[in-house]
């Protein structure tokens, strides 16, 4: 049995995905992964710009070059100051572009997999033809400015397709909440919705994968009883910190 509309508080409802939600869900997905506060992309940019020694050198050089440009009396010294400022800014832009481009790549990977056509990938009638269990839920709030009358502020999915040989294991994925609606228990309720449905389907355990660039999410998973199972390094690095993929498990 699917989980239907469930009031979270006076304004938030957890419900199954509708095809009309697609555009809003993609916005939640992009914001939660690439650009929103506490997203992996945001953490990586913050890490590089606030905690990486070469970036502080770039800041120092840009300020020094700017001072030279403004205060020097000789034209050749002014040109040197301008060149220092320009090169420092190019370095900072390159770091930002590299990080953002990496997370845009992760976003596009999702589009190539299940997020381009959520209704098709997570359609329930596939299961009678032997397809694995897949579900997608959203968190909505009422909205006076939206044409639909509501706004999607979070999402989560359950996907058993990676475990065809172990059908009693499901993967929790695509868990995102817009930064403006965090600290209201929405993420916790989305996870609990997946857990309740998984138990109804006799799924014996859940797994999920996050990154060490998402400390807030990792803290939430630990608090809700998930335990760390495995960590594998990636080739991506932000500043002096290498990104790792962290797997959590939850027996049901």
C-alpha positions in Angstrom: 0.0 0.0 0.0 1.4 3.4 -0.9 1.7 6.2 1.6 -0.9 8.8 0.6 -1.1 12.4 1.8 0.1 12.7 5.4 0.0 16.1 7.3 3.4 16.9 8.7 2.3 20.1 10.4 -0.2 22.8 9.4 1.4 23.4 6.0 3.6 20.4 4.9 2.3 17.2 3.3 4.3 14.1 2.4 2.7 12.4 -0.7 3.5 10.4 -3.8 5.0 12.1 -6.8 2.7 13.4 -9.5 3.8 14.0 -13.1 3.0 17.7 -12.6 5.7 17.9 -9.9 8.6 17.3 -12.3 9.8 20.9 -12.8 9.7 21.7 -9.1 11.4 18.4 -8.1 14.2 19.1 -10.5 14.6 22.5 -8.8 14.8 20.8 -5.4 17.3 18.3 -6.8 19.6 21.0 -8.4 19.4 23.2 -5.3 20.0 20.3 -2.9 23.0 18.9 -4.8 24.7 21.8 -6.5 24.0 25.3 -5.1 21.9 25.3 -2.0 23.2 25.9 1.5 24.6 22.7 3.0 24.5 21.0 -0.4 27.6 19.1 -1.4 28.5 21.7 -4.1 28.1 24.5 -1.5 30.3 22.7 1.0 33.0 22.1 -1.6 33.1 25.8 -2.7 33.1 26.9 1.0 35.9 24.5 1.8 38.1 25.7 -1.1 37.4 29.4 -0.5 37.6 29.5 3.3 39.9 26.7 4.3 42.5 26.3 1.6 45.9 28.0 1.9 46.4 28.7 -1.9 43.2 30.6 -1.8 44.4 32.9 1.0 47.5 33.5 -1.1 45.2 34.5 -4.0 43.3 36.9 -1.7 46.6 38.5 -0.5 47.9 38.9 -4.0 44.6 40.4 -5.3 44.6 43.0 -2.4 48.3 43.7 -2.9 47.9 44.1 -6.7 44.9 46.3 -6.2 46.8 48.5 -3.8 49.7 48.7 -6.2 47.3 49.6 -9.1 45.8 52.5 -7.1 48.8 53.9 -5.3 51.7 53.4 -7.7 52.9 56.5 -9.6 54.6 54.7 -12.5 52.5 53.2 -15.3 54.6 50.0 -15.5 54.1 49.3 -11.8 50.3 50.0 -12.2 50.2 47.5 -15.1 52.0 44.9 -12.9 49.4 45.5 -10.1 46.6 45.1 -12.7 48.2 41.8 -13.9 48.4 40.5 -10.4 44.8 41.3 -9.7 43.7 39.7 -13.0 45.7 36.5 -12.5 44.5 36.1 -8.9 40.9 36.6 -9.9 41.4 34.1 -12.8 42.7 31.5 -10.3 39.7 32.0 -8.0 37.3 31.8 -10.9 39.0 28.6 -12.2 38.6 26.9 -8.7 34.9 27.9 -8.5 34.3 26.8 -12.1 36.0 23.4 -11.6 34.0 22.7 -8.4 30.7 23.8 -9.9 31.3 21.9 -13.1 32.0 18.7 -11.1 28.7 18.9 -9.3 26.8 19.8 -12.4 28.2 16.5 -13.7 26.7 14.6 -10.8 23.4 16.4 -11.4 23.4 15.5 -15.1 24.2 11.9 -14.2 20.9 11.8 -12.3 19.1 13.2 -15.3 20.5 10.5 -17.5 19.4 7.9 -15.0 16.0 8.4 -13.2 15.4 12.1 -12.9 14.6 13.0 -16.5 11.3 11.1 -16.4 10.5 10.4 -12.8 6.9 9.2 -13.6 8.3 6.5 -16.1 11.2 5.3 -13.9 9.1 5.0 -10.7 5.9 3.8 -12.3 4.2 1.2 -10.1 2.5 -0.9 -12.8 5.9 -2.1 -13.9 6.2 -4.3 -10.9 3.6 -6.8 -12.2 6.0 -7.3 -15.1 8.9 -8.2 -12.8 10.4 -4.8 -12.4 11.9 -4.0 -8.9 10.0 -1.9 -6.4 10.5 1.8 -7.0 8.7 4.8 -5.4 9.1 8.6 -5.3 7.6 11.0 -2.7 7.6 14.7 -2.3 7.0 17.2 0.5 4.6 20.0 -0.5 3.5 23.2 1.1 0.6 25.5 0.1 1.7 28.4 -2.1 -0.3 31.5 -3.0 2.2 32.4 -5.8 2.4 29.1 -7.6 -0.1 28.3 -10.4 -0.5 24.8 -9.0 -1.4 26.2 -5.6 1.5 24.3 -3.9 5.3 24.2 -3.8 7.4 21.1 -3.7 10.1 21.7 -1.0 11.6 18.2 -0.6 11.8 14.7 -2.2 13.0 11.2 -1.6 13.0 7.9 -3.5 13.1 4.2 -2.9 14.8 2.1 -5.6 15.4 -1.7 -5.4 16.8 -2.0 -8.9 20.4 -2.1 -7.9 19.8 -5.3 -5.9 18.0 -7.7 -8.3 19.8 -10.7 -6.7 18.8 -9.4 -3.2 15.2 -8.1 -3.6 14.8 -7.6 0.1 17.3 -4.7 0.1 16.2 -1.2 -1.0 18.2 2.0 -1.7 17.0 5.3 -0.3 18.0 8.1 -2.7 17.3 11.6 -4.0 16.7 12.9 -0.5 16.7 16.7 -0.7 15.0 19.6 1.1 15.2 23.2 0.0 17.4 25.2 2.4 14.6 27.6 3.2 12.5 24.8 4.6 15.1 22.9 6.6 15.1 22.4 10.4 11.3 21.6 10.3 11.7 17.8 10.4 10.9 17.4 6.7 14.0 15.3 5.9 13.3 13.1 8.8 9.7 12.6 7.8 10.7 11.8 4.2 13.0 9.1 5.5 10.4 7.7 7.8 8.0 7.5 4.9 10.4 5.4 3.0 11.0 3.2 6.0 7.3 2.6 6.7 6.7 1.7 3.0 9.7 -0.6 2.9 8.5 -2.5 5.9 5.1 -3.0 4.3 6.9 -4.5 1.3 8.9 -6.8 3.6 12.2 -5.2 2.6 14.6 -6.2 5.3 17.2 -3.4 5.0 17.9 -0.1 3.4 21.1 1.4 2.1 22.0 4.9 1.0 25.1 6.7 -0.3 26.1 10.2 0.6 29.5 12.1 0.6 31.8 13.5 3.3 30.9 16.9 1.7 27.4 16.6 3.3 28.1 16.6 7.1 24.6 17.8 8.0 23.0 14.9 6.2 25.4 12.4 7.7 24.6 13.6 11.2 20.9 13.1 10.5 21.4 9.6 9.2 23.4 8.6 12.3 20.8 10.2 14.6 18.0 8.2 12.9 19.8 4.9 13.5 21.7 4.3 10.2 25.2 3.0 10.6 28.3 3.5 8.5 29.1 0.5 6.3 31.7 1.6 3.7 33.7 4.5 2.4 35.3 4.8 -1.0 37.4 7.7 -2.3 36.7 9.6 -5.5 39.1 11.4 -7.8 37.5 14.8 -7.0 39.2 17.2 -4.5 38.0 20.6 -3.2 40.9 22.6 -1.8 42.9 20.0 0.2 39.9 17.7 0.9 39.3 14.7 -1.2 35.6 13.7 -1.7 34.6 10.3 -0.5 31.3 8.3 -1.1 30.0 7.1 2.3 27.5 4.2 2.4 25.0 3.7 5.3 22.8 0.8 6.1 19.6 0.4 8.2 18.3 -3.0 9.1 14.4 -3.0 9.3 
